[in-house]
């Protein structure tokens, strides 16, 4: 099971052309910000958005939150310049749109290397097309070959629904196959994975339910389109105090049992094995990382 290197409960898209939004992002409680040069930016504003995002990242002041720049695709007029600028920006990661093959990951890594990107700058992949779903294993598997920078898959459920000609239902039944394929691929190769956005900003109950479904499915967090949703995502995707207390209890009990040569232990009537302890350690580490983040 992949262990999140850092909390990614809430990752907010911010249009790169909006200087006010980029400034406001410094004070938001999101775990991460996707500074967008792609879908959220009109063609005539692409260069302005790139300049503003690079300047904002260079200025700093975002605290410990993760900064990700979503670039335009390499087959667009802006893709190469986006990649070169982002690679030298000091951001934590570059988010690639509409990834459909392992080759796309490897080409992006080569471009980042050529542009002098630091070794710890990661690649994130948007999973948002039917072909991307069918190639999820190959894409995630790039992390074991040439794609050493690959760290996270991001579900693009809006574009996916359009391509599938599917409806956005509250239970997201048309999406479950795609979500499951990408979750399997991410976990098989030790990657983080983020759930897609919830489009109806007036539907607070629906958003809460979507977050809870994301937790149940196994996502690390949710991508967001408005700051008003940050608090809910942070709350739902964080382990509760009871979960953390229980996790620490079974870690301690299992540790005592191991010292006595026992592989299993019963705690409050529940059989605890190593697999339960591994998950407990993950939850405790996540809770501690959230506390360090200051939210």
N, C-alpha and C positions, 0 to 999 in steps of 0.2 A: 504493500500500500504506500502510495506517495505521501511524503510528509511535506506540508507547505513550508517553504523557506520563510515565509512571512504572511501575515494576514492579508487575504484578498476578499473580504466579505462584501465590500462595496467598491466597485470600480466605475467611475463616472466619465462618460463621454463629454468632452468639451470642444466646441467648434474653435478651430485654431484661428479663425478670422475675427473672433470676438475678443477684443482686448480686455473689456470689462470682465468677461467670464474668466479669462486667464488670470486676472488679478484676484478675483473672488475665490478662485480655487485654492489659493494659499491658506485660506481660513476654514475650508470645509473639512468635515470629519471623515471624508472618504478615505479608504485604505489606499486607493490608487486613482490616478487620473489618466484617461486616454485623451491626449491632445490631438485632435483629429484634423488631418489635412485632406481626407478623402470625402466620404459621403456628406458630411456636414458643411462642406465648403463649395460654393459655386465656382465654376471654371474661371471666371474673371477675377476671383479673389484668391486663387491658389498660391500665387507667389507672395502676396501680402500675408496670408495665413502662415506660410512657411517661415517668413521673416519674424513674425510675431511669436510663434511657438519657440523658435530657436532663441530669441531674445529672452523670453520668459523663463525658459529652462536655465539659460545662462545666468540670469539675475538671481535665481534661487528663491529661498524663502518658503519652500513647500514642506519643510520639516522632513519627517521620516516617510511621508507617503510616497508610493511608487509612481514614477512618471513614465508613461508609455506614449510614443509618438506613432500614430497610425499614418502610414505613408500611402500615396497613390501607387497603383500597380506599375510594374516595370514596363508594361506595354502602353502606358499613357505618356503624354508629353511632359508630365511633371515627376514621374516615378524616379528617374535617375537622380535628379537634383534633390528630391526629397530624401532619398536614401543617403546621399553624400552628406547632406546637411544634418540629418538625424544621427548619423554615425558619429559625428564629431560634437554632438550637442551636449553630452553629459547626461542624457536621459538613461533610465534603467533598461528600457527595452524598445524595440521597434516592432510594431504590429503590422503584419502583412495582410492585405485584403484578399479575399476569395482564393485561398490556397487550395489547390486541387491535386498536388503531387509532391512527392518527396524532393523531386528535382527543384521545385520552386523554393523550398527551404534551403537547399544546398546553394542555389544561385544567390539567394539573399545573403547567406553567410559569406560567400566569396566576395560579394559587393561590399559588405561591411568590413571584411578584412582589408580589402583594397583601399577603402576610405579611411582606414586607421581607427576603426571602432575599438574601444578597450575590450580586453578579453572577457570581462564580466558583463558586457552588454548583451542582453538576451534577445531572442526572437520569439515573438508571440504570433500565432496563426489564427486568422479568422476562418471559421468553419461555417460556410454559409451557402453552399451550392450542393445539388444532388451528387455531382461528381466528387466533391470534397468528402461527402459522407461515405461514398463507396470506397474512397481511398484513405479513410481515416487511419487505418493501421499503418499504411506505408508512410503517411505524413508524420505520425507520431514516432514511427520507427526511425525516421531520419536522425533522431536524437542519439541513436546508437552507432551511427556511421559518420557521415560528414557533417551532420547538423548538430554539432556539439553545443551550439548556442540555444537550441530550442528548449523553451521552458514552460510554455502555456498554450492551451487551445482555448479559443473564445468562440462561443456559439453565436452565430448571426442569424437568429431565428426569423427576423423580419424578411430578409432576402430569401431565406430558405422557404418560408411559407409561400412567397410569391412564385418561386420556381416550381414548387410542388403543386401549386394551385390548390393549396390547403387553407383551411380556416383557422383563425386564432381562437380556439375554444378555451374556456376556463381550465379544463383539465389537460389541455395541450395534447390530446390523444394523437393528432396527426404528426406530432413532433417526436413522440416517444422512441420510435425506431432510430431516428437520427441522433437524438440525445444519447441514447444507449450505446450506439456504435462509437460515438466520440468519447464517451465516458470509459468504455472498455479500452479503447486505444490509449487514452491518456494514462489510465492506471497501469496498463500493461508495460508502459515505458517510463513510468515515474514522473509524469508531467502534471502540472496544475491544470485545472479546467474551470472556466467560468460560464455560468448560465447566460442566456440571452436576455434582452431587455423586455420590460412590460410597457406597452405603448399607451395604455389608458391611464393618464395621470389623475383622473377623477375617481378612479376605482381603487381606493385604498385597501379595501378588503380583498379584492382580487390580487393586488400586488402582494399583500401579506401571504395569501395562499400560494402564489407563484413562488415566493421565496421558500416557503415551507416544503413545497414540492421539490425545489432544487436541493434542499438539504437532504430530503429523503432519498433522492436519486443519487446523491454523492458529490454534488458540485462544491467547489471551494468557496464560491461567492457568486455575486450577480453583477452583471453590467447594468448601468443605470443611465437614464437620460435627463434626470432632473434632481437637483440637490434635496428636494423635499423627501425623496425616497431613501436617502442615506441612512437615517436613523433606524428605519425598519430593517433594512438589509443587514446593518451592523448587529442589530439585536438578534435577528433570526439565525444568521449564519455563525454566531458566536456560541460556544458551549455555555450552557447555563451554569450557575453556581452549583446546583445540585449535581449536574453531570461531572463537574470538575472535582467536587468533594468525593463522589462515588469513585471516580477514576483514581484519585490518590489513595483511596481506601483499598481498592483491589490491587493496585501496584504494590503497596506495602504488604498486604496479606500474601500475595503471590511470592514476593521476595522472601518472606519468612518461610513459606512452604518449600521454596527451592533450597534454602539452607539446610532444611531437614530432609532433602532428597526426594521431595514430592513435586510432581509435575502439574498437579491440579490442586485447587483448594475451594472449599465452600464458604462463601461470604453471604451472610443474610439469606441463606437458603438457595443461593445461586451458585452453580458450578462455574468456576473461573479457570480458564485455560490460558495458554500463552497468547492465543489470538486475541482474547479480550484485553489482555495487558498491553499488547501492541497498540490497539486502538485507544486505550486509556492514556498511554504515553503521548499519542498524537494529540488528543484533546487537551491534555495538560500543557504540552508545548505550545499549542495554539493559544490557549488562554494566557500563558505567560508572554507570548509575543504580542498579543493584543494589549496587555497591560503596559508593556514597554513602549508601544506605539502611542499610548497616552489617551486612549478613547475607550 
